[in-house]
């Protein structure tokens, strides 16, 4: 292994190491955004795993750090799977339907990066649950 | 491909004793069996502190905190949580006072009041992977010190931060380093004191097991500040896991050039060697520790000369405790002012305490200085076990004293604890309830110090032995009121005349318990009673004839066969043969056996 000879070299290694580590670092962040992917049987059957992986890869590619991609159980709307819920802190969540890999990239590019909601992909309405 | 989920399994000594290594293996197997090994990573981490509920598994990025996880639970965690995204409800922590299940540690009262600085990486990174340490700002402080700061700048930052020694004495770290710079020598040494010896204290072990690189980095910074190129870690041989992780860490740091020659191309070289202690308590005292490193007997010598002037092989040496060192990298990265903003006026930063005894949440907690004992015991610690009454808390280990309920609201720092007759020590905190006999507690600590006295000076070697004899006499019901005066007088003489810190503080547990619990001592010597019902010679077990149904359970469990009685007849305990083990008392389902105090 090459020896570290300057602060810049240490920073380079840190940047590289942060990629795998960000998963944990971001989870303590108060302002973090959560992308929740429905990963029940129906979701996985319609490609939720690929969707989730695409989201993670796209975020890594764009070096976006304050986003956690998590999975959840059945969202109950199997017809519309794969479903992705985008939760910004202190904002009502937005639920996207039929999120294939292209749409997953679009969510990162538009919604996460620019704060612009995707057209034609939002399910009729976000939902409330008893716990909220 | 990056992982989408991390499962962190506690790999501290406590959790490993509860099979956390097997749990980790099972998790890895399950992940693999489900074809998820490219997506989900299970890895080891350091102590989460919540040892009462270990083994602990934390799931990122969901922040879900599972407690008391067994190797058999691995399958369910992977199938339910990892694959289907459903939390495993039965493994979540249930807050006893609220009777609700809490999924995330940040909601748990145990963690709410904590501020983890020295323990920042414990339970967060893989201690055996230097990249994870670097990812969480590791070695940035060393890099900054070597490339942007002069040794004087580093010492000034330490002084400004107000950091004081966490091993017990509370001496300002910056000042200690400054002293070591005042002496010119061809060679100087940095020593990490990892000879943690107080009964019940395990913060140093946990830091070394959970975040070894932070200690290595701090030692190199200290070396740069005082002009030392070599460091020793003096660690108890009874800490095999900590030693293993240190060895891994030292090798990794050498490979990356963070230890060794010409670090960061700055011309500064530093390397570290591990030295094993054989477990003598006195070797935690810095002069004894230095002699032990030199291969001499582990006995203290008088100060001055202080190690800063003449330490290992007569060279200037700076000895710092593990927890002190773990604070240093963050002080440089986040700034001395940040550190100085935490804590009380004279005690800055945080302190790690090892909570033990009759408390609900046994474990390792890190709190800002100036917090009250009540907050630690009742909020973080969850109160006294089985709803019993709080009696006292013992702090400072064998050198410390007992603190009573009237001081529960005292903000704790180095000064306030000394003022109320105890001390910070290394941070052991043993909670005592109404069933603890204070004379017996004092005796326990005296037994420890008598055993650990190196025997070099007479007051400690002989004096403490006499104190223990008197205490033993009292617990056997043979004490007299005059004995109490003798204890106090002799105790004070030992404090004044002993050579090192061990003897100078050994009588503290007696003096503080006599001061605050004189009535208990008097009950022993005047009335011949042990109110708490602990001292065997002062209690009797008797059968209540009206309640005894003659089930024979007590007679069968008695190890000395001193209970007589035919089935369905009232039984009788032969007091001349009874060894007062209490087995019959525990066994009887009809409350027919009573403890007479």
Interface residues (C-beta under 8 A of the other chain):
Chain A: X1 X3 X4 X5 X6 X7 X10 X13 X14 X16 X17 X18 X19 X20 X21 X23 X24 X25 X26 X27 X28 X38 X39 X40 X52 X53 X56 X57 X60 X68 X69 X70 X71 X72 X73
Chain B: X1 X2 X3 X4 X5 X6 X8 X39 X60 X61 X62 X63 X83 X84 X85 X86 X124 X125 X131 X132 X134 X135 X136 X137 X139 X140 X143 X144 X147 X255 X256 X257 X258 X260 X264 X265
